[in-house]
Amino acid sequence: MGSKLFTKSQESDIRKLAKGKSNKELTKTINEKFGRSLKVSQVKSWKANHKISSGLDGHFKKGIAPWNKGKKIGSHGRTAETQFKSEPRPEDRKPIGTKTLRADGYIWVKINNDIPFKRRWKQLHRLIWEKHNGPIPEDKKLIFLDGNRKHVELENLALVSNRENLEMNRYGLNFKNPELTKTGINIAKLNIKTRERGKEKDD
């Protein structure tokens, strides 16, 4: 994977995003932010080729000892019955309707308590869109016209195809001005159609 896959601006963003993130977390962030479908192995290789470090090494810093160094963990009283039972996650205790801003920059809303944890929360902008327009197809992506993931309003959202989203990210057609982004969407669609027609002529 070469640097040609990213603009200089995108590469600069990735260097910042890499800090404190594992390769898996960084891959997910890159795919969401830039409309890619990269694998963890690709991102790991790209980081190595561009000398990008997350700053994580999985070890304790020098001079800081693990909390349980030299301690023996035994079973006392009812400890044996409970010491290996996991506590509910903090988010798991929150009531339905709770909103939270996560590290991915999106606002999430708790929608259910009785289904697997990963499905109990949903992104607020997707909920708002689906309420007015129905389910979002798998080959489509919902974007923020002003690029602000905290600005969750129906008029600030637009549904584009994965291909259009990739075209916009690749050629810098996303703007802080919603009207310019709408123009960027039209340019992306035109570029795609132009290439498709060119291929038809070649055939």
Summary of the structure (lengths in Angstrom):
residues: 203
radius of gyration: 22.2
end to end distance: 29.1
largest distance: 79.8
contacts: 450
relative contact order: 0.08
helix: 46%
strand: 10%
